Amino acid sequence: MNEKSVIVVRQEGLGSVGPDDRKFAVEMFDKFLHTLESMPSGPEAICFYTEGVKLTREGSPVLPGLRLIQGMGVRLLVCGSCVEHYRLQGQIAVGEVTTMSEIVKALLAADKIITA
């Protein structure tokens, strides 16, 4: 039986870092994505909320990795309220801008939740 996993991204990068290390955190998230693509099975979805939605916008250095993961069938769920809060309407370049309700449904359907 394959476990259904969902990854939660709530920051603009991998892990919690100080302002001086934000670029490094984004580079590490990109490395995370490319490592994920080489795994035999991927997550059902990656959910982006709060600052994490910034990774899905135009100009994000992780867009190629996100597009690749999405092309492998992984749903990328982007919180619409967060997009509005950060005034990123019309700038989301990958994934589905959706509601918190849809994100919660994906989380509740998961056997495993991973916070990146």
N, C-alpha and C positions, 0 to 999 in steps of 0.2 A: 504494500500500500504506500503510495506517495503522499507525504504530508504536504498540505497546502500552506505555503508561507507567504507572508506579506512583509515588505520592508517599509518602515516609516522613516521619512526624512523631514526633520523639523528645523534644520539649521542650514545655512548656506555653506555646506562643506561637511566633511566627515568628522564627527566628534565635536567636543566643546573646546574652543581655543580662544585666546585673546586676540585683540584687534591686529597685532603685529603678525599673527600666524594665519590670518584668514585665507591668504593665497595658498598656503601650504595645505589647509583643510580642503580647499576646492580641488587641489591636485590629488590629494589622497582619495577624495570621492571619485574622481575620474579613474584612478587606479582600481578602486573598489568595483566600479562598473565593468571595467575591462577584465577583471578577475572573474566577476560574476558571469560574464558571457562565455567563459571557458568551462563553466561547471556543467555537469551532465543534465541537471535539471535546475530551472530557475524558479523564481517566485511567481505567484499568481499575479501580484500587483506590487507597485511601489507607490506609496501615498505621500504626497508632498503637502505640508501645511506650515503655517507661520513662515519663518524666514526661508524654509526649504523651497517654497514656490519660486524663489529667485533663481534657482538652478535651472528652471524650465523656460526662462525667458530668452528672447532673442539676444544673441551676443554672449550667452553663457559658454564658458570654455568646456563644459561637459555635455553640450548638445550632441556631438557625434556619438558618444557612448550611450546617451539616453535614446537616441534614434535607433541605434543598433539593438538595444535591449527591447525597445518597443517593437521592432521588426521581428524579434524572436517570439512575439506573442505575449509579452508582459504588459499588462495594463498600467499606464501611468496616470494616476488620479491626482489632479491638482485642485486644491481647495479654492473655490470661487470667492468666498468671503475674504480669504487671505490675499488673493489677487487684487480684489478691490481695496483692501486696507493698504497695500503697498503701491496702489495706483499703477498696476501692471496690465490693466485691461488692454487688449489688442497687442500685447507684447509676448504672450505665451507661445512658444515655438514648437512645443512637443507635449503630448499627453492630452488628457481630457479635462477641461475645466469643469468641475462638478461640485456637488453639494457635500456638506459634512455628513449628511445622511448616507450618501453613497460610500463615503470613506469608512464610516462606522460599519456599514454592511460588509464591506470587504474585510475589515478587521475581525468582525464577529464570525465570519465564515472561515477564517484562517485557523489552522492547527498550530501555527507558530508565527509569532510576530517578532521581527528583528528591527531594532532601532539603530539607524546608521548615524 
